Amino acid sequence: MTVRDTIVTINGVEPGLVQAALQHGKEMNITIQGIVLVDRNYANEVASRPIDTTGVFKEIVCDFDSPDELQRAIKPYADRLLAVTCRFESAITAFRKVIPFLPNIHRPTESALLWSSDKSLMRNRLSNYDEALTPKYQYMESKDMPNVQNLLRDFT
């Protein structure tokens, strides 16, 4: 049986994730390896994304807009995947592109990721579940601006 020892994260890795991975490996008596899948469009933004300096997580840069390239990047680790995580809201769109290539581990659905990062969809999901969870809101577009005072009256 193949050991599941690989954690995947998207576009960056926080020191807390590195420490958690090391702790989990110790508790499970396995050596954890980490993969940071980095979208080629984001790879040069080194100053704005956390990078692991311990060597636990290695970066794999690929084009997230190319399903073939994503599949090739993940394939060598597919049987060893233990977990996938994404800690940055700015990386959720990239994470959604990776989901179809992670078939054998627990992960959010592409729809759930969309609902979690798009405010209007998030509010709709929460409101449909329980209206008490969402404040009163209304979608507005630039064409609505001349009537903004009328729209605001609905909130008082």
PyMOL commands that set and color helices and strands:
alter all, ss='L'
color gray80, all
select helices_A, chain A and resi 15-28+46-48+67-80+89-101+110-117+119-129+131-133+142-153
alter helices_A, ss='H'
color red, helices_A
select strands_A, chain A and resi 6-10+33-39+57-62+81-85
alter strands_A, ss='S'
color yellow, strands_A
deselect
rebuild
show_as cartoon
